[in-house]
């Protein structure tokens, strides 16, 4: 039977990232990281700063495999993954500011929109 190499860390990072991003303001954070390219840059930033853990599984087990709770706890406690994610969010957002402005319009104060000026 064919064995497949799985990176256990990726699923943990993605789950934690989603959870942490929910605590940030919609604009610009959630909007910026909704862009798949910017989100992948952030995930790569995080993964490059933590040790990745791998496992080999049979092809049939691959679909059923999920990150165990013990692995989650050990990674979170020893690596301070939340801190790394928050650092990455700020760093990637600053580095990708031009792309963010291209994909996300600036928020506009509704009282300054022309349609409100003329009643």
C-alpha positions in Angstrom: 0.0 0.0 0.0 1.2 3.5 -0.8 2.2 5.8 2.1 1.6 9.5 2.0 3.6 12.1 4.0 1.4 14.5 5.8 2.4 17.8 7.4 0.6 17.9 10.7 1.5 21.5 11.4 -0.3 23.1 8.4 -3.8 22.1 9.6 -3.0 23.4 13.1 -1.6 26.7 11.7 -4.6 27.2 9.4 -7.1 26.5 12.2 -5.3 28.8 14.7 -5.0 31.6 12.0 -8.7 31.5 11.2 -9.5 31.7 14.9 -7.1 34.6 15.6 -8.2 36.5 12.5 -11.7 36.5 13.7 -10.6 38.7 16.6 -9.2 41.4 14.2 -11.2 44.1 12.6 -12.9 43.3 9.3 -11.2 46.1 7.6 -8.4 45.8 6.6 -7.3 42.5 8.3 -10.0 40.0 7.5 -10.5 41.5 4.1 -6.8 41.4 3.3 -6.3 37.8 4.4 -9.4 36.7 2.5 -7.2 37.1 -0.6 -5.7 33.6 -1.2 -2.2 35.0 -2.2 -1.8 37.2 0.8 -3.1 34.4 3.1 -0.6 31.9 1.6 2.2 34.4 2.2 1.2 34.6 5.9 0.9 30.8 6.2 4.4 30.5 4.7 5.7 33.1 7.1 4.3 31.2 10.1 5.5 27.8 8.9 9.0 29.0 8.3 9.2 30.0 12.0 8.1 26.8 13.7 9.2 23.3 13.5 6.9 21.2 11.3 5.8 17.8 12.3 5.1 15.0 9.8 3.6 11.6 9.8 3.2 8.9 7.1 -0.2 7.3 6.6 -1.7 4.8 4.2 -3.5 6.4 1.3 -6.8 5.1 2.7 -6.2 6.7 6.1 -5.3 10.1 4.6 -8.8 11.4 4.4 -9.6 10.4 7.9 -6.5 11.8 9.6 -6.8 15.0 11.7 -4.4 16.7 13.9 -4.5 15.2 17.4 -5.4 17.3 20.4 -2.1 16.4 22.2 -0.1 17.6 19.2 -2.2 20.8 19.2 -1.4 21.5 22.9 2.3 20.7 22.6 2.7 23.0 19.6 0.8 25.8 21.1 2.5 25.7 24.5 6.1 25.2 23.3 6.1 27.4 20.2 3.8 30.2 21.3 2.1 29.8 17.9 -0.4 32.6 18.7 2.4 35.1 19.1 4.0 34.0 15.8 0.7 34.3 14.0 0.0 37.8 15.3 3.5 38.9 14.4 3.0 37.5 10.9 -0.3 39.2 10.4 1.3 42.6 11.1 4.4 41.9 9.1 2.7 40.5 6.0 0.0 43.2 6.0 2.8 45.9 6.0 4.8 44.1 3.3 1.7 43.5 1.1 0.2 47.0 1.6 0.2 47.8 -2.1 -1.7 44.5 -2.9 -4.1 45.2 0.0 -4.9 48.6 -1.4 -5.4 47.1 -4.9 -7.9 44.4 -3.7 -9.6 46.3 -0.8 -11.1 49.7 -1.2 -10.5 52.2 1.6 -13.3 52.6 4.0 -15.2 55.7 3.4 -17.1 57.8 6.0 -20.7 57.6 4.9 -21.3 61.2 5.8 -18.7 62.3 3.1 -20.3 60.4 0.2 -21.6 62.8 -2.4 -25.2 61.4 -2.3 -25.5 62.6 1.3 -24.4 66.2 0.4 -27.5 66.9 -1.7 -30.1 65.5 0.7 
